[in-house]
Amino acid sequence: MLPHLQSALGICAIIALAWLVSEDRKTFNWRMVIGTLLLQAATALLLLKVPLARDVLFGLNGVVGAIATATSAGTSFVFGYMGGGPAPFATTNPGNMINLAFSILPLIMVIASLSAILWYWRVTPTIVRCLAYVVKRATGLGGAVGLSAAATVFLGNIEGQLVIRPYLPRLTRTELFILMTVGMSVIAGTVFVLYATILKDVLPGALGHLLVASLMSLPAGILIARIMVPGKAETELNETEEAVHYRSTIDAMARGTEDGLKLYLQILAMLIVTTSLVTLANLILVHFPGVAGSPLTLERVLGWVFAPFVWLLGVPWSQAPVAGGLMGTKVILNELISYLHLSALAPGTLDERSTRIMVYAMCGFANFASTGIIIAGMSTLIPERRNEVVSLALKALLGGVLASGLSAAMIGLLPI
């Protein structure tokens, strides 16, 4: 089968699966489906094919280098050679000097601080409101959910909901599910640069691709959510109450750094625990009979399970087991570990097109840990609707996987 037709089949299969698990299969809006797919295609073609837009977008990778260099100055000052500074001894393998905890992950704190400053300076809120306007006009959503969904791309799945906190109790079931699904479908601004740094040697213009992936998955998440849980989504804004108030630039820097530190420590703990659990699972699986002359591993099992899904996105069948393992790791663990595994693959394991498809497919928070975060966060924001949130959580996880997959299949379909 031709690769582009393979991706087209994947788009149809994802829409069909969302319809199969719908709460009301009789309610299906073809115009909404076609409009969303055209919006996705237009977004990708505009940002990745139009020379001026593409050059501006890929020029953002210079920002990645600048922030990484600035962060290295801070980490080497605090941690010395462990943070990227010159080693006080001769090194025979410089590659082994790269320290994830002390030289790469501190980017989180720097980005969190910059994000808070840009929010105080009204840069991010202006971008969010412009994006919310486009989302509202393109998808027909009410202003409340449109603003929150747009904010999620920059702030995160719970923080984006804080922007419309006074409206959360009165949202319809469909609107509530849209927010949960979009939160699973995209990644937040605090991790864009981190993931781009990890992927810089795997995919040229990684930061631009990650931004395009999130912008494409925003309408995709709305579409999948409205297919799975159809209903009214027309709650409008009368006035907004901002989630975060900073008193000054220094206050924004300090509080942003504090928030970044919390996220940094969470990621460190998560990486230690998940890596340990995967190793433990492999130590158990090694006692089972091997398959095809090789011992069982969690990565191989996940590869077999998710191989049909990534094939539908446009990955050749010969590469599907490896790509499926990455996708399975993303769902079971998280996208950070999957991107780390992708960057560590031997050259040629995945071709350029498959690599690009997988970067888009894994660009979202749809994993079991995020499901728990959404339940905990939304139960705090709207405790009176906790039972409803819990009942929708696993559906939102599936919706997030399908939405990111829809963006990946679209990238596989388009001549990019």
Secondary structure, 3 states (H helix, E strand, C coil): CCHHHHHHHHHHHHHHHHHHCCCCCCCCCHHHHHHHHHHHHHHHHHHHHCHHHHHHHHHCHHHHHHHHHHHHHHHHHHHHHHHCCCCCCCCCCHHHHCCHHHHHCCHHHHHHHHHHHHHHCCHHHHHHHHHHHHHHHHHCCCHHHHHHHHHHHHHCCCHHHHCCHHHHHHCCHHHHHHHHHHHHHCCCHHHHHHHHHHHCCCCCCHHHHHHHHHHHHHHHHHHHHHHHCCCCCCCCCCCCCCCCCCCCHHHHHHHHHHHHHHHHHHHHHHHHHHHHHHHHHHHHHCCCCCECCECCCHHHHHHHHHHHHHHHHCCCCCCHHHHHHHHHHHHHCCHHHHHHHHHHCCCCCCCHHHHHHHHHHCCCCCCHHHHHHHHHHHHHHCHHHHHHHHHHHHHHHHHHHHHHHHHHHHHHHCCC
